[in-house]
Amino acid sequence: MSDPYRHAHWGILAALGVIVAGFWPSFFRSLDGGDTAHTVHGVTATLWVLCVALQSWLISRGLVRWHRVVAVFALIVLLVMSGAALLMVAIMQRNTSMPPFLPPLLAFIDIPSIAFLLLLVGLALRHVRRPAIHKRYMAATILLALPPALGRLYPWIFGPRVDFMTGLHAAFFTVDLILIALILLDRRLPRRYAPYPLSLAFFVMVQVLMGPMGRNETWRDFLGWYAALPFLRG
């Protein structure tokens, strides 16, 4: 059976197109996120998607050495991107222009997503000698960028009938449908793979809990403490 991920880079680049469209007004139009943390995160997040696409293209052509070189660079990008994202969460908690419920809600998306991204990459590295699993874990990392991108894109396309929260839920449902489709495609294979079911469980969990967590006093108190940490106030 031919490798269904031989041309995965095209799907990853299509996802990048969605990300660019979603973040065009706030980042890609000027390539300036408004502050250093947002700019660094935007640049490194874009580089991460490009690295995963390039790795897919390289391995599909048997260029294993270059695939490994890009992997080292991608891991550096991942660490910088994760650090910038955590700093952005703190900055967002101090943003008084946002509705009070929104920063804690978005933080419950962002912090678990950063942790899940690192988990996916860790599992991909653990299964580096099992290409079928490795490729799926790496592909799943790209889906983490779609809720924030589509959550901005849907209100822009369908507004004013679709507000931010409706667009955000629609974005999660879109990712759920993509994952269900990928799971169904995998069912044609003799083996079962964990990356997509695991990702689907994660996205459903975040979508179900993000509203209640946005109103949870314990979570809000934790974020207040987090945002006040001296090294996050620079």
N, C-alpha and C positions, 0 to 999 in steps of 0.2 A: 504494500500500500504506500502511495506517495505521501510525503510529509505535508500535512495540512498547514504547517506553519512556514513553508518555504517562502511564501510571499507575505508574511505577517507584517513586514515593514510598511506595506501600503496601508494596511488597516491602522497602524500606529500613526502614520502621517495624516490619515483622515481624522483621527482623534485630535491630532495637533491642530488641524484646521478648525475644529470645533472650539478648541481651547483659545486659539487666536481670536476667533469671532466673539467668544464670550468675554474675553478680557481686552478687546480692542479699545474701548473707550477709556478704561482705567489704566492700561499698561502699554499695549503694543503700539498704539497710535504715536506715543511719544517715547516709548521705552523708558518711562520714568514712573515708578510706583508711588511717588510723592514723598518717600523717605528712603533712607538707605536699606532698611530691613525689607521693605516691600520690593524695592528694585532688585536687591540681591536675590530674594526669593523668586521673583518673576524670571530673572535671567537663568538661575540655576534650575528652576522647574522646566523651563523650555529646553535647556541643555540636557536634562534627564530624559525627556521624551525623545529628543534627537539621538541621544546615545543608545537608547533601547532600539530605536528604528535602525540605526547604523549597525548595531550588533546583530540584529536579525538579518540584515542584508549581507554582512560579512560572513556569517556562519552558513548562510544559504549557498554561498559560493566557495565554501571550504577554506576561507581565510582565517584559520583558527588563531594564528599568532596575532593578527591585527584585532581580532575579536577580544583577545585577552588584554591587549594594550588599551582598547577603548573601555574595557571593564574596569581597569584600575582608575582611569580618569573618571568614569561614572560613579565609582564609590566615593571619590573625593567630592564630586558634585553633590552626591546624596547627603553627605555629612554637612556641607555648607547649607544646602537647601533646608535640611531639617532644623538646623540651628536658627536660620533666619525665620522659618515658619513659627518656631516657638517664641521668638522675640516678637513677631507680628501679633501673636495671641495676646501677649502682655500689652502691647500698644493699643490693641483693639479694646481692651477692658477699660482703658482710660479715655476712650473716645466718647465725649458727652453729646455729640451730634446724633448718635444712633439711639433708637428706642431702647429703653433699659433692658428689655428681655432679649434683645438680639445678640449683644456680645457674648453672654453666657451660652446661648444656643449655638452660635457659630463656633465657640471654643470647644463645645462638645463634639462638633464635627471635626474640627482641626486637630485637636490633641490625639484622639483615638486614631485618626487617619494617619498622622505621622508615625504613631506606634505600629499601626498595621502595615504601613509601607515598609518600615524597617523589618518587620516580621516576614513579609513577602520576600524581600531581598535576601534575608537570612536563609529562608527555606529554599530559595532559588540557588544560593551558593551551596547549601547542603546537598542539593541534588544536581550539582553541576555535571556529574558523570551520567546522569539520566536525562538526556535531552528533552524527551517529551514532557516531563514534569517541570524541568528547569524553564523551558520556554513559556509554559502556562503561568508559572509564578511571575515571570518578568512581564508578560503581557498584562497580567492582572494589576500591576502597579500603575499602568496608564489609566485604568478606569477610575482611580482615586481622584484624578483631576477633572473628571466630567461633571460631578454634581456642582461644584462652584462655577464651572464654565457655563453649563446649561442653565443653572439657576439664575444667571445674569442674562443669558441669551433669550430664554423663553419670554420673560416680561418685555424685553425689547422688541421681540417679533410680534407677540400677541397682545401687548399692552394696549390700552389700560385695563382690559378685561382680566389680565393675569397679573396679579401683584407679586411681590418678591417671594412670599411664603408659598403661594401656589406654584410659582415657577420652581422653587427649590424642591417641593415634593414631586413635581413632574419630572425634575431632573433625576431624583432618586429612582422613580418608577422606570425611567428610561434605562438607567444602568441595570436595574433589576431585570428588565426584559432582555438586555444584551447578554447578561450572565445566564439567564435561562436558555437563551438560544445557544450559547456556547456549551452549556451542559448537555443540551439535547443533541448537539453535533457530536459531542464526545461519546454519547451512548451508542453510536454506531461502531465504536471501537471495542476491541475485546477486553481492554483494561478500563478501569475507572480511575479518574484523577481528582485529587482533592482541591486544587487551587480555586476553581470556579465555585463549587459549593461553599467553600470556606469564605470566599469573597461575598457571595450572595448573603450568607448569614450575617456577615459584618455590616453590609449596607442596610439590610432590613433592621438590624439592631439599632444602628445609629438613627435611621429615620423614625423608628417608633419612639425612641427615648429622647430625641433632641428637644422636642417641645416641653415635656415634663422637666428635663434637666435645665432648660433655660429658665424655669421658674423655681428650681430647687435651691433653697437657702444655703444648704451645706455646700453645694457646688459653687454658688455665687461667692460665698465666704472664702472658699479655697482660691478662686480666681482673683479675689481682691488681695489675698496674701501673695499670690503668685505675681500679680502685676506690680506689687510694691517691692519686690526683691531688688536690692540695690543694683545688681549687675544687669537687670532688665530695664532700668530707667535711664540708660544712657541716651 
